[in-house]
Amino acid sequence: MPEIINTHKLSNGMTIVGIELPAVQSAAFEFLIPAGAAVTPDGCCGAPTIIEDWIFRGAGGKSTRELNDLMDGLGLQHGSSVDSKHLTLAVAMQAEKLSKAIDIYADIILRPSLDSQQFEFSRQLALQSLLSLDDDPRHKIILLLREHFYPDPLGRNTIGKQEDLQNLTDTQCRQIVAQNFRINDCVLAAAGKLDFKNLCDQAEKLFGSQQSKTSNEIIQNRKPLGYTHYQYEGAQVHIGIMTDSITPTHPQYYNARVAVAVLSGGMSSRLFTEVREKRGLCYAVGANYHSLKEMAGIACYAGTTPDKAQQTYDVIIEEFKKLSDGIAQEELVRAKIGLQSLLVMQSESTIARSGAAATDYYMLGKARSLDEVKASIEKVTVDSVIDYLKKNPFDNFCSVTIGPTEIKI
């Protein structure tokens, strides 16, 4: 039975998206709360990461232990994350537990305890996450790359800056919660075995009385793209490269995604073959599409040794630029199969479907069906990809390296 997609606005403007999948026995939901890294005040970089943990340390009159016991008792599989614009809360469960899980998350979002003593634990965890990046240079360089590529504050480090994390107070973070947990701008997307009308009625009862708040305008400040090196006395050089792409609202979006898949969609892709297999320049290389609502880019990572760093960088740039010269039909087929395989795996996960629906609504103003996405991928041809690449050439790069030696751009 095909999925059924519905959208509803609560009386205060909050959006509910439902994807009914009658054949499954599970359900999942995701909240997008407009409290991401880019919307926090200057000097508070990292506050959303603290808040992400802090709101789970007691809510609705329940202690941390009572809240955890209640969630574990329902068998909730939950996670959370921070991106540029949102604090995301995601949960999966047995379908019959959906209503109780939403009740719990209403307390977490609307009535968190925000205890001063618990704040320090949350801040220390955020600091540990930031310091652990030194042991995860691949993650670190992607964060740095986005910070240099996107306009400030859109590219702001989602984990935080050490000085800001150390200086943040519980009072400041409470103010950020009060200002940015704007329920009217939240999106609740649910997928699985669910009754959409019941979901909307419950959401109206829990969230509908929350007054609307006005969002603050984000002033973007983009600097010219260039090269930045971070000195680190290790045995490897970690290379990050990012170049402009188009957002999901663009009519050529699927041509762009297929182009990225040809460039880096598996072990037979251009980057893996040319940089790693033929030349043995690096132990890891890959590129991914990344998008904000305002702009998008293709981010590439490579890890190599100092003596091979320059050649690795040069060959990657060459492969980006050569892509518009032509792609083979078999490359196109492999790229499309890879993208469609991701759709198949997503269709079997209610938490993936709820997350995709929430992101779709934020980016596009609607949730796409899997059949719609699949059909759009099928329409892509060699000629349409090359036409897109000719009109959108890769000629402006943001580059970041971490390691003992610099490279020449």
C-alpha positions in Angstrom: 0.0 0.0 0.0 1.5 3.4 -1.0 2.3 6.0 1.6 -0.2 8.7 2.4 1.2 12.3 2.9 -0.7 15.0 4.7 0.1 18.4 6.1 -1.7 20.5 8.6 -1.2 23.9 10.4 -2.1 24.3 14.0 -3.9 27.4 15.2 -0.6 29.1 16.1 1.1 28.2 12.9 3.1 25.1 13.9 3.3 22.6 11.0 2.4 18.9 11.3 3.5 16.6 8.5 2.3 13.0 8.5 3.4 10.1 6.3 1.1 7.1 6.9 2.7 3.8 6.2 -0.1 1.2 7.0 2.1 -1.8 6.3 4.6 -1.1 9.1 4.3 -1.7 12.8 6.6 1.2 13.9 6.3 5.0 14.0 8.7 7.8 14.3 8.7 11.6 14.6 11.1 14.5 14.3 10.8 18.0 15.7 12.6 20.8 14.0 13.0 23.6 16.6 14.4 26.9 15.2 17.3 27.0 17.7 20.3 26.2 15.6 23.8 27.5 15.7 23.2 30.4 13.3 20.3 32.0 15.3 22.1 32.3 18.7 23.6 35.6 19.8 27.2 36.5 19.1 29.4 35.1 21.9 27.1 32.2 22.5 28.6 29.7 19.9 27.8 26.3 21.3 24.7 27.2 23.3 22.5 24.9 21.2 24.8 22.0 21.9 24.5 22.6 25.7 20.7 23.0 25.4 20.4 19.9 23.3 21.5 17.9 26.4 20.1 20.2 29.1 16.4 19.9 28.1 16.6 16.2 28.7 17.8 16.6 32.3 14.3 16.8 33.8 11.1 18.0 32.3 7.4 18.3 33.1 8.1 18.0 36.8 10.0 14.8 36.4 13.7 14.4 37.3 16.3 13.2 34.9 16.1 9.7 36.2 12.2 9.7 36.1 12.3 11.0 32.5 14.9 8.5 31.4 13.0 5.6 33.0 9.8 6.7 31.3 11.4 6.9 27.9 13.2 3.5 28.3 9.9 2.0 29.6 8.3 2.9 26.2 11.3 1.5 24.3 12.0 4.8 22.6 15.0 5.0 20.3 15.9 8.7 20.3 18.6 11.1 19.2 19.2 14.8 18.7 21.4 17.1 16.7 22.2 20.7 16.0 22.6 22.2 12.6 22.7 25.8 11.3 19.1 26.6 11.8 17.6 23.9 14.0 17.8 21.8 17.1 16.4 18.4 15.9 14.8 15.8 18.2 14.1 12.4 16.6 12.4 9.4 18.1 11.3 5.9 16.8 9.1 3.4 18.6 6.4 0.8 18.3 3.4 2.4 16.7 1.1 2.1 19.7 3.5 4.1 21.8 3.4 7.2 19.5 0.9 9.2 21.5 2.7 8.7 24.8 6.0 9.6 23.3 4.7 12.9 21.9 3.3 13.7 25.4 6.8 13.2 26.8 8.4 15.4 24.1 5.9 18.1 24.7 7.2 18.3 28.3 10.8 18.3 27.1 10.1 21.1 24.6 7.6 23.2 26.6 8.5 22.5 30.2 12.2 21.6 30.6 13.5 22.0 34.1 16.6 23.8 33.0 18.2 23.3 36.5 21.3 25.3 37.2 23.2 22.4 38.7 22.4 20.2 35.7 23.6 23.0 33.4 27.2 22.5 34.3 27.0 18.8 33.4 25.6 19.7 30.0 28.3 22.4 29.4 31.1 20.0 30.3 29.8 17.4 27.8 29.7 20.1 25.1 33.3 21.0 25.9 34.4 17.4 25.7 32.7 17.0 22.3 34.6 20.0 21.1 37.9 18.9 22.4 37.4 15.4 21.0 37.5 16.8 17.5 41.3 16.8 17.8 41.0 13.0 17.7 38.6 13.2 14.7 40.2 15.5 12.2 37.8 14.4 9.4 34.9 15.7 11.4 36.8 18.8 12.5 37.8 19.8 9.0 34.2 19.5 7.7 33.1 21.9 10.5 35.9 24.3 9.6 35.2 24.0 5.9 31.5 24.9 6.4 32.6 27.8 8.6 34.8 29.2 5.9 32.4 28.4 3.0 29.1 29.6 4.2 28.4 33.3 5.2 28.6 34.1 8.8 26.6 33.1 10.9 25.2 30.3 8.6 28.5 28.4 8.8 29.0 28.8 12.5 30.5 25.7 14.2 27.5 23.6 15.4 29.5 22.2 18.4 30.7 25.5 19.5 33.9 27.5 20.3 35.9 26.8 23.4 35.9 30.3 24.8 32.1 30.8 24.3 31.3 27.4 25.9 33.5 28.2 28.9 31.9 31.6 29.4 28.2 30.7 28.8 25.9 30.9 31.8 22.7 29.1 32.6 20.9 32.4 32.4 22.0 33.1 28.9 21.0 29.6 27.8 17.5 30.0 29.4 17.1 33.2 27.5 18.0 31.4 24.2 15.4 28.7 24.9 12.8 31.3 25.7 13.6 33.3 22.5 14.3 30.5 20.0 11.9 27.7 21.0 9.3 29.4 18.8 6.5 26.8 18.6 4.8 28.6 15.7 8.0 28.0 13.6 8.4 24.3 14.6 7.8 21.4 12.3 6.6 18.1 13.7 6.9 15.3 11.1 5.8 11.8 11.8 6.0 8.6 9.7 4.8 5.0 10.1 1.6 3.4 11.3 -0.4 6.4 12.5 -3.7 8.2 12.4 -3.0 11.7 11.0 -6.2 13.3 12.4 -5.4 11.9 15.9 -1.9 13.2 15.6 -3.1 16.7 14.7 -5.7 16.8 17.5 -3.0 15.8 20.0 -0.6 18.3 18.7 -3.2 21.1 18.8 -4.0 20.2 22.5 -0.3 20.1 23.5 1.2 22.9 21.4 -1.7 25.0 19.9 -2.0 27.4 22.9 1.6 28.5 22.6 1.8 32.1 21.5 3.5 33.0 18.2 6.9 34.7 18.4 8.7 36.7 15.7 12.0 35.3 14.4 15.1 37.4 14.3 16.5 38.3 10.9 19.9 36.7 10.1 22.3 39.1 8.5 24.7 37.2 6.3 28.3 38.2 5.8 30.1 36.1 3.1 33.8 36.6 2.7 35.7 35.7 -0.5 36.5 32.0 -0.8 40.1 31.2 -0.2 42.6 28.9 1.5 43.1 28.5 5.3 45.7 26.2 6.9 45.6 25.0 10.5 48.9 23.9 11.8 48.9 20.5 13.5 52.0 18.3 14.0 50.6 15.0 13.0 51.5 12.4 10.4 48.7 13.2 8.0 47.4 16.2 6.1 43.6 16.5 6.1 42.2 18.4 3.0 38.8 19.9 2.8 37.4 21.5 -0.4 34.0 23.0 -0.9 32.4 24.6 -4.0 29.1 26.1 -4.8 26.1 24.1 -5.8 22.3 24.6 -6.1 19.7 24.2 -3.4 16.8 21.6 -3.5 14.4 24.2 -4.8 16.3 24.6 -8.0 14.8 22.8 -11.1 18.2 21.3 -11.9 18.6 19.8 -8.4 18.6 16.2 -9.4 21.1 16.8 -12.2 23.4 18.3 -9.5 22.9 15.3 -7.2 23.6 12.8 -10.0 26.8 14.8 -10.9 28.0 14.5 -7.3 27.3 10.7 -7.3 29.4 10.3 -10.5 32.2 12.2 -8.8 32.0 10.4 -5.5 29.2 7.8 -5.3 31.1 4.6 -4.6 34.3 2.6 -5.3 33.9 3.1 -9.1 33.4 6.9 -8.8 35.8 9.4 -10.3 37.5 10.5 -7.1 38.0 7.1 -5.6 39.3 5.7 -8.9 41.6 8.6 -10.0 42.9 9.8 -6.6 43.1 6.6 -4.5 43.2 3.6 -6.8 45.2 4.8 -9.8 47.7 7.1 -8.0 47.6 5.8 -4.4 47.6 9.4 -3.2 45.4 9.1 -0.2 43.8 6.6 2.2 40.4 8.3 2.1 38.6 10.6 -0.4 35.0 11.4 -1.0 32.6 14.2 -1.7 29.0 15.0 -0.5 26.3 17.4 -1.3 25.3 19.7 1.6 22.6 22.3 1.6 21.2 25.0 3.8 17.9 26.7 2.8 19.8 29.8 1.5 22.7 28.1 -0.4 24.4 24.8 -1.0 27.8 23.3 -1.7 29.7 20.1 -2.5 32.2 19.3 0.2 35.2 17.0 -0.4 37.5 15.4 2.1 40.9 13.7 1.5 43.3 12.3 4.1 46.9 11.8 2.9 50.6 12.2 3.9 52.5 15.5 3.7 54.5 14.5 0.7 51.4 13.7 -1.3 49.2 16.5 -0.1 49.9 18.9 -3.0 49.3 16.3 -5.7 46.2 15.0 -4.0 44.7 18.5 -3.9 45.6 19.2 -7.5 44.1 15.9 -8.8 40.8 16.5 -6.9 40.4 20.0 -8.4 41.2 18.6 -11.8 38.5 15.9 -11.4 35.9 18.5 -10.4 36.7 20.6 -13.5 36.9 17.6 -15.9 33.4 16.4 -15.0 31.8 18.8 -17.4 33.9 17.4 -20.3 31.6 14.4 -20.3 30.4 11.3 -18.4 29.8 7.8 -19.6 26.4 6.2 -19.7 27.5 3.5 -17.3 28.7 6.2 -14.9 25.2 7.7 -15.0 23.5 4.4 -14.5 25.7 3.6 -11.5 25.1 7.0 -10.0 21.3 6.8 -10.4 21.2 3.2 -8.9 23.2 4.5 -5.9 20.8 7.3 -5.2 17.8 5.0 -5.7 19.3 2.5 -3.3 19.4 5.1 -0.6 15.7 5.7 -1.3 14.9 2.0 -0.8 16.8 1.9 2.5 15.0 5.1 3.6 11.6 3.6 2.8 12.3 0.8 5.3 13.0 3.2 8.1 10.3 5.3 9.7 12.8 7.5 11.4 14.5 8.2 8.1 11.1 9.0 6.5 10.1 11.4 9.3 13.4 13.2 9.1 13.3 13.5 5.3 9.7 14.8 5.6 10.7 17.5 8.1 13.6 18.6 6.0 11.6 18.6 2.9 8.9 20.8 4.4 11.5 23.3 5.7 13.4 23.4 2.4 10.5 23.0 -0.1 7.3 23.8 1.8 6.1 20.2 1.1 7.0 16.6 1.8 8.0 14.6 -1.3 6.9 11.0 -1.8 9.6 8.4 -2.5 7.9 7.8 -5.9 8.2 11.5 -6.7 11.9 11.5 -5.9 12.6 8.2 -7.8 10.8 9.6 -10.9 12.9 12.8 -10.8 16.1 10.7 -10.6 14.9 8.6 -13.5 14.5 11.7 -15.7 18.2 12.6 -15.5 20.2 11.9 -18.6 23.8 12.3 -19.6 22.9 15.3 -21.7 20.9 17.0 -18.8 23.8 16.5 -16.4 26.4 17.9 -18.8 24.1 20.9 -19.6 23.8 21.6 -15.9 27.6 21.4 -15.4 28.3 23.7 -18.3 26.0 26.3 -16.9 27.2 25.8 -13.3 31.0 25.2 -13.6 33.2 24.3 -10.6 35.5 27.4 -10.7 35.4 28.8 -7.2 36.8 26.7 -4.3 37.0 27.1 -0.5 40.0 25.1 0.8 41.0 24.1 4.3 43.9 21.9 5.5 44.9 20.6 8.8 48.4 19.1 9.2 52.2 19.8 9.4 52.5 21.3 5.9 50.6 23.8 3.7 49.7 23.3 0.1 49.7 25.9 -2.8 46.5 26.9 -4.3 
